[in-house]
């Protein structure tokens, strides 16, 4: 027995599956990040106090109403979330596949096309050569720098991955 599904039915099926991914994958990552942030607030009461003061100040300025725009004003709270994702990345490593042969600069080593590459996100984001005192929870490092370190150049803060395989929710967050 053979069933024929029109291209429209197939597209709807895949759209539904993609929608399911947004909800299931987005819930786990968001709840884990919130849990780690609360954990860090418990270990760092001064940081928690600063975040609470900022929340109280912004809510007072807007008559106690919480809106998307008001949350965007909470720069310190945003820095706390960035620092949480640096210290406790959801994906501790990324896996990529080399699409072409690549010679590592300054060496004779070649990564051949088709080679799996493991990127140790947790190790990079806790590297003392990149982040001063990497095991300390310091949201201030993100107040004036989107990557937590204004002195270094390169890709070393990647809580959502990078490139074409970056978390899809980031695309929607930044473009809509």
KANORNOR-V606615 format. One record per backbone hydrogen bond with DSSP energy under -1.0 kcal/mol. CO is the residue of the C=O (numbers start at 0). NH is the residue of the N-H. Records with the same first field share a line. If there is no record, write none. Layout:
CO->NH, NH
This chain:
5->9
6->10
7->11
8->12
9->13
10->14
11->15
12->16
13->17
14->18
15->19
16->20
17->21
18->22
19->23
20->24
21->25
22->26
23->27
24->28
25->29
26->30
27->31
28->32
29->33
30->34
31->35
32->36
33->37
34->38
35->39
36->40
37->41
38->42
39->43
43->47
44->48
45->49
46->50
47->51
48->52
49->53
50->54
51->55
52->56
53->57
54->58
55->59
56->60
58->63
59->62
61->64
66->70
67->71
69->72
70->73
72->74
73->77
74->78
75->79
76->80
77->81
78->82
79->83
80->84
81->85
82->86
83->87
91->121
93->118
95->116
97->113
101->110
103->106
108->103
110->101
111->114
114->97
116->95
118->93, 120
119->123
120->124
123->126
126->129, 130
132->135
137->140
138->141
139->142
157->160
159->166
162->165
166->169
167->171
168->172
169->173
170->174
171->175
